[in-house]
Amino acid sequence: MNKENIKNELISEVQKQLNLSENKIGGNSGLGKIQAMAEHMGKADDFSKKIVDLLNEILVKNNVEFIDEKEKDTLIAYLKPTITESIQKFILND
């Protein structure tokens, strides 16, 4: 499986997770909105861990094995913008 296919599958799985997340910020105002935003931001760390778990599942499912650390680092560098964008979407509730 090439890195473009891994990226596409990761995007698909992350999008499913984004669709499942609840937007609790929009309906609040004032102090309630601040509290909802703080709670949502706390969940961002869990979401980023979920992305790593999804990536690992994709790699295992497709029997992807790395020859060395350099090959793994190359994939991570390739996926980093996609992962960053996904976390931003989660934080902004897009």
N, C-alpha and C positions, 0 to 999 in steps of 0.2 A: 504494500500500500504506500503510495507516494505522499509527500507532505501536503500537497494540495487536497487530496482526498481526505486526509486526517483533519485538515482545517475545515473542510466543508461539513464533515460529519460532526465535528465539535460545534460549529456554528448552529447546525440543526438541533443538536441536543441542548445547547445553551438557550436557544430560542424557545424551546419547549419549557424550560425552567422559568424563563422570563414571563411566558404566558401564564404560568401557574402562580407567580408571585402576586400578592394582593397590593393594590394601590390604596393604602389607608391614609395617605397624606392629603389627597385632593378634597375630601369632604370635611376637613377640619379647618378651623380658623383660630387665630390668636394663640394662646398657650397650648391648646390642643394640637395645633399644627406643629408647634415647636417640639412637643413631646412625641408626636407621630414621626417627625423627621429624625429625631434622635434614635428612636427605636428602629427605624428603617436603616439608618446608617450602621447601627450595631449588627444588623443582619447582613451587611455588605461583606464582612469578613467570612461569614458562613457561606455566602454565595461564591466568593472567590475559592474557598476550599472545595465547594461542589464542582466548580469548573475543573479543578485539578483531578478530582475523583472521576469526572466524566472523561477527561483525557486519558487517564489510566485505564478506564474500562474500554475505551476505543482501541488503545494500543494492545491490550490483552486479547480482546475479541478478535482482532485482526492479526494476532501473532507477530506483532512488530517487535523486533529485537534490535538493539543498537550494537554496532560493531565496537564502538568506544564512546567515551565521554564527549568527544568532539562532535560526533554525529548527533548525540542527544542534545547537546548545547545548540547545534545548528537548528534543530527542529524547534526548540524552545524559543530561540531568537526569531524564527519565522512566525511562530504563533503569538508572540508577545503583543503585537498591535491588535490582533483579534481578541485576545483575552482582555486587554485593557479596555477596548471598546465595549465589550460585553459587561464589564464591571461598571463602566460609566453609564450604560443604559439602565442597569439595575439601580444605581444610585439616583439617577434622574427620573426613574419611573417611566422611561420611554417605551 
